[in-house]
Amino acid sequence: MYGIELPNILIEAEDFSEYGGWLVDSQFETVMGSPYLLAHGLGKTVKDAKTSIQVPKSGNYDLFVRTRDWVPAHSPGRFQVLINEVPVGKEFGANGKDWNWETGGKVYLPEGLVILRLKDLTGFDGRCDAIYFSGDGIEPPNQVDQTSRAWRKNQRGLPEEPIDGGSYEIVVVGGGISGCAAALAAIRYGRKVALIHDRPVLGGNASTEIGLMPRGTQGAVLKEISQRKENGDLKAYEILKSEGVTVFLEQRVFAAEATKNKIKSVDTVSTRGGYERRIKGSIFIDTSGVAVLSTFSGAETMFGREGRNEFGESYAPDEADNMHHGNTLFFRTRMADEPIDFPEVPWATEVSKDYANLSGQLVRPGLENGPGPSVGGNPDMPEFRFGRSNDVFPASHFWEYGQWLDPYTSGEFVRDYLMRALFGTFSNVKKMAKKDYANLEFEWMAFVAAQGEFRRYLGDYVLTENDITHHAQFDDALIGNDGSFCIHCAWEEGEGKYDFRLKDWIWDNRDGKSYTIPFRCLYSSNIDNLMMAGKHISVTHVAASATKLMGNGAQHGVAVAAAAHLCLDLNKTPRELYLDNLAELKALVANETSCDHDTVHNPPIPKFNPVPS
């Protein structure tokens, strides 16, 4: 049969013409190799995804489907592939393996138009990366490296080199709150600005995909970009586009050209279609939250917790380690008008065990820390108290995991672990109080986790706990930040019964007053045209627990936009600006960072509204 010389046909799932109820998930592309479709049905099967292909020659092809059995031995994410409405005789996502090309045996494809469908069988997060009809019988490459990426590009008919994405004076990488603030401030200086973001909506942890309130310093730019529409989405995109910022959505930076301590350009790949662009810039501002440009430029970074002796911080551990703030998955439940069945989830209760407290819900985008159903209390981990007996609240960030894992390579596992914890807890509540919660259902569960802590850039100065506590005076202080030390304490590995929840939470409101951020914390120590804003500026782990707030990051963004403007005007690096033009920089920033410190969204005791019935 192979003598007929049948072609090879690759169909990327994210390129399906109709997604039905499946979602595009591109978060873990750097690790597993590609965006994929996710059947995130919260226990209810989702509508079929559908597409059509043109088959140039009829014949018997070897079918391969790249998928992942995300809970081996239980296989909750099973699905079928249908060819011209006929299911292939195999359920995919049930072979006990991580991402791999599962064989579906030989299938006949007629010449001409062929309809493909993905049929979800469970509602529990089946995932399909791609479908491959092999005419030569050779299994496609499964490894994630340059060879497999080149193979995919060749199969899709994409050019070998990125197309020209344009040249800009200022390129901002990361469309969270700090990135939106930097881009808006920069465009208002009359600069040509590009904003690159790897998600379909702007806002990062404040976006509709996650939904946090931007706490911290409430500057004018933050207030502008964090306004919400009726659907909860931020108004940032419309504001930036109307001002003239070139916004690249669903574009992941995967490479950069950096020579002589200077970034020349970044390469991006689009989530849908796989098209690559090369975007040139004079000044680069990393607001990704994950220090993504450090990977490609060689910028120096820090990671984990510094030891107490390194900076003399009281909240630092005795010895340095790699523990970091983990990820959080937000959700909402509601009471339906009639009883709602929920499937058995033994693969979820393996993680949640007997936990039965759904407090810590997202009430709506921009309002978290909501209560939720609780059955039998929470015997091993009561809600935390902040100094007084009545200081009890159901914080959303008590759901947290991944503090001891590599945040760059374990993101999918961490997200999945949190999903299992939530599904199991939900099931426990339903079972333990059948009459009270017969009508309980999930209204929404994020499939994008609120990201915790990653690498932090090393600048010419590292801000510390003591700098914040003692209100250190800096000659290059540009902006004020607000907020408590908010240190998330994880269980030691294997220690906690409910390890998907925090062990403890250090909350130190200090004196409640603002503190300053020096300019030297906002530019790279060894890459001349790289600045940063947000939670990965040059600070220690302890200091970052205060500076990380999104409102603070917006202030960083405004400051580095002003600095970038002056660097371009004067043809100087950020360090040269600090040495030679500091007064001019401080005056420029002072005009752009008006704040209302009476409305800082970081109260000692976070407030919440009841979950609507």
C-alpha angles and dihedrals in degrees: 000000000000088000088076087072097229116195125245115244124198120190116187109212093223088061094060110128093226123032097188104189095336120108130218110243114190100156097106101039095121090059105035098028109244147028112269142190117260125200095214098173101145090233097321120098114251128225118274122271111228141192140154131228135191111236109204096198132022120233147104111303131188108244122217125178120190110218144132133240094218096191107031116211089027103047099195094172103067124153143163134232115223122200113198088344093306115115119232108242096252139073111227127212094044107093098098094246137121117238107334144140105263115204117235096186125238119331130184118236119190119217114265132024115008124184119218127194135184110212117197112218102186116021088232107114106285110180134207123187101177147335120228127192105197115206094181095046093241117136113235120248114274101188119098108233142103092288095055092044090052089048092054093047090051093049091051094046094241122155117262094233128049117260120243109278095183139261122271138180093224125025117192115196113202128040101217122118094285092049094048090049092049093048094047094048092046095050089051089060086062095255127144103248136187123191116199119197130173096209131072093241133042127240106068109212089005094053126105088258089068111004111209123158112245100245125184129056111009101215124173095256092050091052090051099049096038096060110122133222123223091272091054096253117136120251090226096104095054091045094050094046092048090052093051105258113149103230119199108195123191090017118134120200107229103163143013139195110232123170133164093007092305134106113229102178145342128226120221134190123208120235092226117048096005094246116166127216133189111216118192126205145171097212124025124201117193112209096152095115089226098069088241096170091057089069093059102031102043093240112168117251144178128224139190128357123332117225118254094250093055096071103358093247116166094211094049119102120251091252129031116252142163098258112132139167110286134219128278131209117209126210146165131214130193142181112254125210092253139025115293121206119218122199124243110271109189088156089060100044087054084073103031094039107182096338110138110170119108096181118133099062131162105248093193135323106302095020120078136154094077125162122246143180115306127184125192095356124263103282102181099038119026119193108280123260124215106213100299131067093241095048094100124131136158101247117198091218093065082086098076137137142165100058093137097038130088103267092206098056105025102052096113093047091049093049091047092048090054091048090053090050091052095045090049094047090048091051091049092052091050093049099041094051104027096163097044096045105029088118096045116123139163110262093186141345122189117238089194111073122220100250121236127196129336133160118324123214121248110232131178087277132032114213114220141195090259092052089057097041095048095038093237115212116233127188088218097046104146107169144012125242129195135204148088127271100267107186118178112212117207130205114255110257109287092002108105126065089214099036093167087073129067119265093213142340125222108210115180115171090187108197092326092242129128122260130201134252117214119223090237088071091059103061134057119263094221110020109075101207100035124104130167143207133188133033096339099062118124102290138118122258091259095047090047089061086072103031094048094079112117095235088056090049090055088058090050088051094052091048096051091045088058091046092049090051092053093044090057093044094050099031091236137133120244090255091052088049089055092049099042112019107029097128091052092049093048092050092050094049093045090062093053105045108065109161138191102218091181091070101046108153094222108089119177088245111034112229127221139182123231116268107261112253 
